[in-house]
Amino acid sequence: MSGVEKKTGRERGEEWWRTGIIEMSPGMIRLRGYEIQDLIGRVSFPAMIWLMLRGELPSEDQAALLGIALGAAVDHGPQAPSIA
């Protein structure tokens, strides 16, 4: 025998879906190393996007700027709320 263990279908499936962004196991979810319960209610939507994309929490200024950019991206057209 070559000494190489055969993986089960489940193990191969779990390995296929493994990512550096999220880690999940029963009773635990981590996003980029942060426990999800520590982020919920404490981190803004733009800060969460920044964390997912960049792998680190943004400064307050970075999160505010991203929030403004996201708002500008969806606030367009002749009847946009910003020009009403």
KAJO-V443940 format. One record per residue. RES is the residue in one small letter. SS is DSSP state (~ for helix, > for strand, _ for the rest). Layout:
res = <RES RES>
ss = <SS SS>
//
This chain:
res = <m s g v e k k t g r e r g e e w w r t g i i e m s p g m i r l r g y e i q d l i g r v s f p a m i w l m l r g e l p s e d q a a l l g i a l g a a v d h g p q a p s i a>
ss = <_ _ _ _ _ _ _ _ ~ ~ ~ ~ ~ ~ ~ ~ ~ _ _ _ _ > > > > _ _ > > > > _ _ > > ~ ~ ~ ~ _ _ _ _ _ ~ ~ ~ ~ ~ ~ ~ ~ ~ ~ _ _ _ _ _ ~ ~ ~ ~ ~ ~ ~ ~ ~ ~ ~ ~ ~ ~ ~ _ _ _ _ _ _ ~ ~ ~ _>
//
